[in-house]
């Protein structure tokens, strides 16, 4: 790797720390939901709100981040996002009640939305065409590192609560485990804020603002001087050829002009597809899903770590192959794997049976009223929904929720290995395809002059779908059951697979200006 390419990689990794914070902030809640549900007495929709509230404000941030960055610069907005992450982590960890927790997470959502939009945009704007896919994928890599770190830190804190150490008791790690899970984010947020002081302003943004000499100075750090001058000239020409009234970034209506119709439709469908297949249901509720298979709390946290590691490994593979195989082949392969995995999950949960025998009831922990379960002992239930309703009727909703994991483990008859393998295959398929490829496509499809606005618009749609999926997932499990929920995700994946085959173009190895000329008119 040349010195110039090393500089690009270092800058990209620093900027992509925003992805790590996003992944950590979003997924750390997966370990928290089990504890806040009984502590705050939450309904299923309130529990979903605790998870999805961050995504709601990140949706608004995605709408605003692009246009604001077009005004004040990508780097300035990313620095503000780092401060927001830090404040949100502190507020969440110290929240005295449910409302304060939700408010703190909603504040964090502004950082998530800004970094999710602007980190890949900035990296695309400094990277040469032949390295752009790999460099932009650093952001997705850091997202999955953040997700893995959240799963691991959640498990570590859960285990530390059982350590016989004075300092563990003094810090209240067992009593306040979920607060420590949320508060750890302060450290990477501070690191991100400091790292951004070593990042220059985007050369393409500088050209947009007429700072041509500074843009050339920055570009020469990443390119040979002759190449840098030619690229700056291409950017200027691309901007100057547009009629100023048509590309004014404050006018949202430009996105719906006939010349942008094709790329806008592709962007919208891919944005919806990435979330409607249920990826954030898995990332944000992984321990809950694994508990549904009857393996217990500790094992469910361990398996969540496997989800994070699988995500990390296959994201690395995507980075290695995205500029070799191209964007479209990875999408086709990955979305097909997503559909198959979801159908296997639906089958696995549909075959589960739930029977509380006298022996299993006698081994339940003391706080559970074993006598009250006598009315359902020996009965076999064919779905998780029917079993849950019967347990709630026997014990009451609060007791059933508090001891949910133990009660499922005592009654269930299914193959938990099949569930684990299907979820890991699903995560692998996502991580090698639509996870990183979507953001690479977004950074390539839209013209220079409105890239900030366009990515914000499709990012808004992506985030809105993500919010809805996260919010209703606990309610879906309670009312439809696991089998039907995962079957729906599989059907959405099939529809997306067919769209990709027919309409998504290959963008590998082409400059942003070439793509603009071919895909828009």
C-alpha positions as CSV (number, residue, x, y, z in Angstrom):
1,X,0.0,0.0,0.0
2,X,1.4,3.4,-1.0
3,X,1.9,6.3,1.5
4,X,-1.1,8.1,0.0
5,X,-3.3,5.1,0.3
6,X,-2.2,4.6,3.9
7,X,-3.2,8.2,4.7
8,X,-6.7,7.6,3.1
9,X,-7.1,4.4,5.2
10,X,-6.1,6.1,8.5
11,X,-8.5,9.1,7.8
12,X,-11.3,6.7,6.8
13,X,-10.8,4.6,10.0
14,X,-11.0,7.7,12.2
15,X,-14.1,9.0,10.5
16,X,-15.6,5.5,10.6
17,X,-15.4,5.5,14.4
18,X,-18.8,7.2,14.1
19,X,-20.0,3.9,12.9
20,X,-18.6,2.1,15.9
21,X,-20.5,4.5,18.2
22,X,-23.6,4.0,16.2
23,X,-23.3,0.2,16.4
24,X,-22.6,0.2,20.1
25,X,-25.3,2.8,20.9
26,X,-27.9,0.9,19.0
27,X,-27.1,-2.7,20.1
28,X,-26.2,-2.1,23.8
29,X,-29.9,-1.9,24.4
30,X,-30.2,-5.6,23.6
31,X,-28.8,-6.5,27.0
32,X,-30.7,-3.7,28.8
33,X,-34.3,-4.7,27.8
34,X,-34.4,-7.7,30.0
35,X,-33.8,-5.6,33.1
36,X,-35.7,-2.4,32.4
37,X,-38.9,-4.2,31.5
38,X,-39.7,-5.5,35.0
39,X,-37.9,-2.5,36.8
40,X,-40.1,0.1,35.1
41,X,-43.1,-2.2,34.6
42,X,-43.2,-1.7,30.8
43,X,-45.7,-3.0,28.3
44,X,-44.4,-4.6,25.1
45,X,-44.9,-1.5,23.1
46,X,-43.2,0.6,25.8
47,X,-40.3,-1.9,25.7
48,X,-40.2,-1.5,21.9
49,X,-40.3,2.3,22.4
50,X,-37.2,2.1,24.7
51,X,-35.3,0.4,21.9
52,X,-36.7,2.3,18.9
53,X,-36.8,5.8,20.3
54,X,-33.2,6.3,19.4
55,X,-34.0,5.4,15.8
56,X,-36.8,7.9,15.7
57,X,-34.6,10.9,16.3
58,X,-31.8,9.4,14.1
59,X,-34.4,9.5,11.3
60,X,-34.8,13.2,11.8
61,X,-31.1,13.7,12.0
62,X,-30.6,11.9,8.7
63,X,-33.0,14.3,7.1
64,X,-31.1,17.3,8.5
65,X,-27.5,16.1,8.5
66,X,-26.8,16.1,4.8
67,X,-28.1,19.7,4.1
68,X,-26.4,21.0,7.3
69,X,-23.2,19.4,6.2
70,X,-23.5,21.0,2.8
71,X,-23.5,24.3,4.7
72,X,-21.0,24.0,7.4
73,X,-19.0,20.9,6.4
74,X,-19.0,17.1,7.0
75,X,-16.3,17.3,9.7
76,X,-18.0,20.0,11.8
77,X,-21.3,18.0,12.0
78,X,-19.4,14.8,12.9
79,X,-17.7,16.6,15.8
80,X,-21.1,17.7,17.1
81,X,-22.3,14.1,16.8
82,X,-19.4,12.9,19.0
83,X,-20.5,15.3,21.8
84,X,-24.1,14.1,21.4
85,X,-23.0,10.5,21.9
86,X,-21.2,11.4,25.1
87,X,-24.1,13.3,26.6
88,X,-26.5,10.5,25.6
89,X,-24.4,7.8,27.3
90,X,-24.3,9.7,30.5
91,X,-28.0,10.6,30.5
92,X,-29.0,7.0,29.8
93,X,-26.8,5.5,32.5
94,X,-28.1,7.9,35.2
95,X,-31.8,7.9,34.1
96,X,-34.0,7.8,37.2
97,X,-37.1,6.7,35.3
98,X,-38.3,5.4,32.0
99,X,-39.1,8.9,30.5
100,X,-35.6,10.1,31.2
101,X,-34.1,7.0,29.7
102,X,-36.1,7.4,26.5
103,X,-35.2,11.1,26.3
104,X,-31.5,10.4,26.7
105,X,-31.6,7.8,24.0
106,X,-33.5,10.1,21.7
107,X,-30.8,12.7,22.1
108,X,-28.3,10.0,21.2
109,X,-30.3,9.3,18.0
110,X,-29.2,12.7,16.6
111,X,-25.6,11.5,16.8
112,X,-26.5,8.2,15.3
113,X,-28.3,9.7,12.3
114,X,-25.6,12.3,11.6
115,X,-22.7,9.8,11.7
116,X,-24.6,7.2,9.8
117,X,-25.1,9.6,6.9
118,X,-21.9,11.7,6.9
119,X,-19.2,9.1,7.7
120,X,-19.7,7.1,4.5
121,X,-20.3,10.3,2.5
122,X,-17.0,11.9,3.7
123,X,-15.0,8.7,3.0
124,X,-16.5,8.4,-0.5
125,X,-15.5,12.0,-1.2
126,X,-11.8,11.4,-0.3
127,X,-11.3,8.0,-1.9
128,X,-10.2,7.1,-5.4
129,X,-12.7,5.0,-7.4
130,X,-10.8,1.8,-7.3
131,X,-10.6,1.9,-3.4
132,X,-13.9,3.6,-2.7
133,X,-15.9,0.5,-2.0
134,X,-13.4,-0.8,0.5
135,X,-12.9,2.5,2.2
136,X,-16.6,3.3,2.6
137,X,-17.1,-0.2,3.9
138,X,-14.8,0.7,6.9
139,X,-17.8,2.5,8.3
140,X,-19.9,-0.7,8.2
141,X,-16.9,-2.6,9.6
142,X,-16.9,-0.2,12.5
143,X,-20.6,-0.5,13.0
144,X,-20.3,-4.2,13.4
145,X,-17.3,-3.8,15.7
146,X,-19.5,-1.6,17.8
147,X,-22.3,-4.1,17.8
148,X,-19.8,-6.9,18.8
149,X,-18.4,-4.7,21.5
150,X,-21.8,-4.0,22.9
151,X,-22.7,-7.7,23.0
152,X,-19.4,-8.6,24.7
153,X,-19.5,-5.7,27.2
154,X,-23.1,-6.6,28.1
155,X,-22.1,-10.2,28.8
156,X,-19.0,-9.1,30.7
157,X,-21.0,-6.8,33.0
158,X,-23.6,-9.5,33.6
159,X,-20.8,-11.9,34.7
160,X,-19.0,-9.2,36.7
161,X,-22.1,-8.9,38.8
162,X,-21.5,-12.4,40.2
163,X,-17.8,-11.7,41.1
164,X,-17.0,-11.8,44.7
165,X,-15.0,-8.6,44.7
166,X,-15.3,-5.5,46.9
167,X,-14.9,-3.1,44.1
168,X,-17.7,-4.7,42.1
169,X,-20.0,-4.3,45.0
170,X,-18.8,-0.7,45.6
171,X,-19.5,0.3,42.0
172,X,-23.0,-1.4,42.1
173,X,-22.3,-3.4,39.0
174,X,-24.7,-6.2,39.9
175,X,-27.5,-3.9,41.2
176,X,-27.1,-1.4,38.3
177,X,-25.8,-3.7,35.6
178,X,-27.9,-2.2,32.8
179,X,-26.7,1.3,33.7
180,X,-23.1,0.3,33.4
181,X,-23.9,-1.3,30.0
182,X,-25.2,2.1,28.7
183,X,-22.6,4.2,30.4
184,X,-19.5,2.6,28.8
185,X,-20.2,4.5,25.6
186,X,-18.6,7.6,27.1
187,X,-15.1,6.2,26.4
188,X,-15.4,5.7,22.6
189,X,-17.4,8.9,22.2
190,X,-14.5,10.9,23.8
191,X,-12.0,9.1,21.6
192,X,-14.0,10.0,18.4
193,X,-14.2,13.6,19.3
194,X,-10.5,13.9,19.8
195,X,-9.7,11.8,16.6
196,X,-11.7,14.2,14.4
197,X,-9.2,17.0,15.0
198,X,-6.8,15.0,12.8
199,X,-9.3,14.9,9.9
200,X,-9.2,17.6,7.1
201,X,-12.3,19.1,5.5
202,X,-13.8,17.2,2.5
203,X,-12.2,18.3,-0.8
204,X,-15.4,17.9,-2.7
205,X,-17.2,20.1,-0.1
206,X,-14.4,22.6,-0.4
207,X,-15.0,22.8,-4.2
208,X,-18.7,23.2,-3.6
209,X,-17.9,26.3,-1.4
210,X,-15.4,27.7,-3.9
211,X,-12.3,27.0,-1.8
212,X,-10.4,25.5,-4.7
213,X,-6.8,26.0,-3.4
214,X,-7.6,24.3,-0.1
215,X,-9.4,21.5,-1.9
216,X,-6.3,20.9,-4.0
217,X,-4.0,21.0,-1.0
218,X,-6.2,18.3,0.7
219,X,-6.5,16.2,-2.4
220,X,-2.8,16.2,-3.0
221,X,-2.4,14.3,0.3
222,X,-4.3,11.4,-1.2
223,X,-3.3,11.6,-4.9
224,X,-0.4,12.5,-7.2
225,X,-0.5,16.2,-8.0
226,X,-1.5,15.8,-11.6
227,X,-4.2,13.4,-10.6
228,X,-5.4,15.7,-7.9
229,X,-5.6,18.7,-10.2
230,X,-7.6,16.7,-12.8
231,X,-10.0,15.4,-10.2
232,X,-10.6,18.8,-8.8
233,X,-11.3,20.1,-12.3
234,X,-13.8,17.2,-12.9
235,X,-15.6,18.1,-9.7
236,X,-15.8,21.8,-10.7
237,X,-17.0,20.9,-14.1
238,X,-19.7,18.6,-12.7
239,X,-21.0,21.3,-10.4
240,X,-20.8,24.1,-13.0
241,X,-22.7,22.1,-15.6
242,X,-25.8,22.1,-13.4
243,X,-28.3,24.9,-13.5
244,X,-28.0,26.6,-10.1
245,X,-31.8,26.7,-9.6
246,X,-32.2,23.0,-10.2
247,X,-29.5,21.8,-7.8
248,X,-30.1,24.2,-4.9
249,X,-29.8,21.8,-1.9
250,X,-32.6,23.4,0.0
251,X,-35.1,22.4,-2.6
252,X,-36.3,18.8,-1.8
253,X,-38.3,18.8,-5.0
254,X,-35.2,18.4,-7.1
255,X,-35.1,14.7,-5.9
256,X,-38.3,14.0,-7.8
257,X,-37.2,15.4,-11.1
258,X,-37.3,12.9,-14.0
259,X,-33.5,12.8,-14.3
260,X,-33.2,11.4,-10.8
261,X,-36.2,9.1,-10.8
262,X,-34.2,5.9,-11.5
263,X,-31.6,6.3,-8.9
264,X,-34.1,7.5,-6.3
265,X,-36.3,4.4,-6.8
266,X,-33.3,2.2,-6.4
267,X,-32.2,4.0,-3.3
268,X,-35.6,3.8,-1.7
269,X,-36.1,0.1,-2.4
270,X,-32.6,-0.8,-1.1
271,X,-33.1,1.4,2.0
272,X,-36.4,-0.3,2.8
273,X,-35.0,-3.8,2.1
274,X,-32.1,-3.4,4.4
275,X,-34.4,-3.0,7.4
276,X,-37.6,-4.8,6.5
277,X,-35.9,-8.2,6.6
278,X,-35.4,-7.8,10.3
279,X,-31.7,-7.2,10.9
280,X,-32.2,-4.8,13.8
281,X,-34.7,-7.2,15.4
282,X,-31.8,-9.6,15.7
283,X,-29.2,-7.0,16.7
284,X,-31.4,-5.2,19.2
285,X,-33.2,-8.2,20.7
286,X,-30.7,-11.0,20.2
287,X,-30.8,-12.3,23.8
288,X,-34.6,-12.1,23.8
289,X,-34.8,-14.2,20.6
290,X,-32.3,-16.8,21.9
291,X,-34.3,-17.0,25.2
292,X,-37.3,-17.9,23.1
293,X,-35.4,-21.1,22.2
294,X,-35.2,-22.1,25.8
295,X,-31.4,-21.8,26.5
296,X,-31.6,-19.4,29.5
297,X,-30.3,-15.9,30.2
298,X,-26.5,-16.5,30.4
299,X,-26.4,-18.7,27.3
300,X,-28.5,-16.2,25.4
301,X,-26.0,-13.4,26.1
302,X,-23.1,-15.8,24.9
303,X,-24.9,-16.5,21.7
304,X,-25.5,-12.8,21.2
305,X,-21.7,-12.5,21.2
306,X,-21.5,-15.1,18.4
307,X,-23.9,-12.9,16.4
308,X,-21.6,-10.0,16.8
309,X,-18.5,-12.0,15.8
310,X,-20.2,-13.5,12.8
311,X,-21.3,-10.0,11.7
312,X,-17.7,-8.8,12.1
313,X,-16.1,-11.7,10.1
314,X,-18.4,-11.4,7.2
315,X,-18.2,-7.6,7.1
316,X,-14.5,-8.0,6.7
317,X,-15.1,-10.4,3.8
318,X,-17.4,-7.9,2.2
319,X,-14.7,-5.3,2.4
320,X,-12.2,-7.7,0.8
321,X,-14.6,-8.6,-2.1
322,X,-16.7,-5.5,-2.8
323,X,-14.2,-3.9,-5.2
324,X,-13.3,-7.3,-6.7
325,X,-16.7,-9.0,-7.2
326,X,-18.7,-5.9,-7.4
327,X,-21.8,-4.6,-5.5
328,X,-24.5,-6.5,-7.3
329,X,-23.2,-10.0,-7.0
330,X,-22.8,-9.6,-3.2
331,X,-26.3,-8.2,-3.0
332,X,-27.8,-11.2,-4.9
333,X,-25.9,-13.8,-2.9
334,X,-26.6,-12.1,0.5
335,X,-30.3,-11.4,0.1
336,X,-30.9,-15.0,-1.1
337,X,-29.2,-16.2,2.1
338,X,-31.3,-13.8,4.2
339,X,-34.5,-15.2,2.7
340,X,-33.5,-18.9,3.3
341,X,-32.4,-18.2,6.8
342,X,-35.7,-16.5,7.8
343,X,-37.6,-19.4,6.3
344,X,-35.5,-21.9,8.4
345,X,-36.2,-19.8,11.5
346,X,-39.9,-19.8,10.9
347,X,-39.8,-23.5,10.4
348,X,-37.8,-24.1,13.6
349,X,-40.1,-22.1,15.8
350,X,-43.2,-23.6,14.2
351,X,-42.2,-27.1,15.3
352,X,-41.6,-26.1,19.0
353,X,-43.8,-27.6,21.6
354,X,-44.2,-26.4,25.2
355,X,-45.1,-28.8,28.1
356,X,-44.5,-28.1,31.8
357,X,-44.1,-31.5,33.5
358,X,-44.4,-32.1,37.2
359,X,-40.7,-32.7,37.4
360,X,-39.8,-29.5,35.5
361,X,-42.1,-27.5,37.7
362,X,-40.5,-28.9,40.9
363,X,-37.1,-27.6,39.7
364,X,-38.2,-24.0,39.2
365,X,-36.7,-21.4,41.4
366,X,-38.3,-20.5,44.7
367,X,-39.9,-17.1,43.7
368,X,-42.1,-18.9,41.1
369,X,-45.4,-20.0,42.5
370,X,-45.3,-23.7,41.6
371,X,-48.7,-24.4,42.9
372,X,-50.3,-21.8,40.7
373,X,-48.8,-23.6,37.7
374,X,-50.7,-26.7,38.5
375,X,-53.6,-25.7,36.2
376,X,-51.3,-26.0,33.1
377,X,-48.9,-28.7,34.2
378,X,-49.0,-31.6,31.8
379,X,-50.6,-29.6,29.0
380,X,-48.9,-29.2,25.6
381,X,-49.0,-26.0,23.8
382,X,-48.2,-25.8,20.0
383,X,-47.1,-22.1,19.9
384,X,-45.1,-19.7,22.0
385,X,-48.1,-17.3,22.1
386,X,-50.5,-19.9,23.6
387,X,-47.9,-21.0,26.2
388,X,-47.2,-17.4,27.2
389,X,-50.9,-16.6,27.6
390,X,-51.4,-19.7,29.8
391,X,-48.5,-18.8,32.0
392,X,-49.6,-15.2,32.4
393,X,-53.1,-16.5,33.4
394,X,-51.6,-18.8,36.0
395,X,-49.0,-16.5,37.5
396,X,-49.9,-13.0,36.5
397,X,-48.2,-10.9,33.9
398,X,-45.5,-9.4,36.1
399,X,-44.3,-12.8,37.4
400,X,-44.5,-14.4,34.0
401,X,-42.4,-11.5,32.5
402,X,-39.8,-11.6,35.3
403,X,-39.2,-15.4,35.0
404,X,-39.9,-15.7,31.3
405,X,-36.5,-17.2,30.4
406,X,-36.7,-19.9,33.1
407,X,-40.3,-20.8,32.3
408,X,-39.6,-21.2,28.6
409,X,-36.5,-23.4,29.3
410,X,-38.5,-25.6,31.6
411,X,-41.2,-26.3,29.0
412,X,-39.8,-26.1,25.5
413,X,-39.1,-29.0,23.2
414,X,-37.3,-27.8,20.0
415,X,-33.9,-27.7,18.3
416,X,-32.1,-24.6,19.6
417,X,-29.0,-25.4,17.5
418,X,-31.1,-24.9,14.3
419,X,-32.2,-21.5,15.6
420,X,-28.7,-20.5,16.3
421,X,-27.4,-21.6,12.9
422,X,-30.2,-19.9,11.1
423,X,-29.6,-16.6,12.9
424,X,-25.9,-16.8,12.3
425,X,-26.5,-17.5,8.6
426,X,-28.9,-14.6,8.4
427,X,-26.4,-12.2,10.0
428,X,-23.5,-13.5,7.8
429,X,-25.7,-13.0,4.7
430,X,-26.6,-9.5,5.7
431,X,-23.0,-8.6,6.7
432,X,-21.5,-9.6,3.4
433,X,-24.2,-7.9,1.3
434,X,-26.8,-5.3,1.9
435,X,-25.3,-4.2,5.2
436,X,-22.2,-2.5,3.8
437,X,-23.2,-2.4,0.1
438,X,-26.2,-0.2,0.7
439,X,-24.1,2.7,2.0
440,X,-21.5,2.2,-0.7
441,X,-24.4,2.4,-3.3
442,X,-25.8,5.5,-1.6
443,X,-22.4,7.3,-1.8
444,X,-22.2,6.4,-5.5
445,X,-25.7,6.7,-7.0
446,X,-26.5,10.4,-6.4
447,X,-24.9,13.5,-8.2
448,X,-22.3,15.6,-6.4
449,X,-24.4,18.7,-6.1
450,X,-27.2,17.1,-4.2
451,X,-25.5,14.0,-2.6
452,X,-26.0,15.3,0.9
453,X,-29.7,15.9,0.4
454,X,-30.3,12.7,-1.5
455,X,-28.5,10.4,1.0
456,X,-30.4,12.2,3.8
457,X,-33.7,11.4,2.1
458,X,-33.1,7.7,1.5
459,X,-31.4,7.5,4.9
460,X,-34.6,8.9,6.4
461,X,-36.6,6.2,4.8
462,X,-34.2,3.5,5.9
463,X,-34.3,4.8,9.5
464,X,-38.1,5.1,9.5
465,X,-38.5,1.5,8.5
466,X,-35.8,0.5,11.1
467,X,-37.8,2.4,13.8
468,X,-41.0,0.6,12.9
469,X,-39.4,-2.8,12.9
470,X,-37.7,-2.3,16.3
471,X,-40.8,-0.8,17.9
472,X,-43.3,-3.5,16.9
473,X,-41.0,-6.5,17.3
474,X,-41.8,-7.4,20.9
475,X,-45.5,-6.8,20.2
476,X,-45.2,-9.1,17.1
477,X,-43.6,-11.9,19.2
478,X,-46.3,-11.6,21.8
479,X,-49.2,-11.5,19.3
480,X,-48.1,-13.4,16.1
481,X,-45.4,-15.6,17.6
482,X,-41.8,-16.2,16.4
483,X,-42.7,-18.4,13.4
484,X,-45.0,-15.9,11.7
485,X,-42.8,-12.9,12.4
486,X,-39.7,-14.5,10.8
487,X,-41.8,-15.8,7.9
488,X,-42.8,-12.3,7.1
489,X,-39.2,-11.2,7.0
490,X,-38.4,-14.0,4.6
491,X,-41.1,-13.0,2.2
492,X,-39.8,-9.4,2.1
493,X,-36.4,-10.7,1.3
494,X,-37.7,-12.7,-1.7
495,X,-39.3,-9.5,-3.1
496,X,-36.0,-7.6,-2.6
497,X,-34.0,-10.3,-4.3
498,X,-36.2,-10.1,-7.4
499,X,-35.8,-6.3,-7.5
500,X,-32.0,-6.5,-7.2
501,X,-31.8,-8.9,-10.1
502,X,-33.8,-6.7,-12.4
503,X,-33.0,-3.1,-11.5
504,X,-29.8,-2.5,-9.4
505,X,-26.8,-1.4,-11.5
506,X,-23.1,-2.3,-11.0
507,X,-21.1,0.7,-9.9
508,X,-17.7,-1.0,-9.2
509,X,-14.6,0.9,-10.4
510,X,-16.3,3.9,-11.9
511,X,-15.7,7.6,-10.8
512,X,-18.6,9.5,-9.1
513,X,-18.7,11.8,-12.1
514,X,-19.0,8.9,-14.6
515,X,-21.8,7.3,-12.6
516,X,-23.6,10.7,-12.5
517,X,-23.4,11.0,-16.3
518,X,-24.8,7.5,-16.9
519,X,-27.5,7.2,-14.2
520,X,-29.0,10.7,-14.3
521,X,-30.1,13.0,-17.1
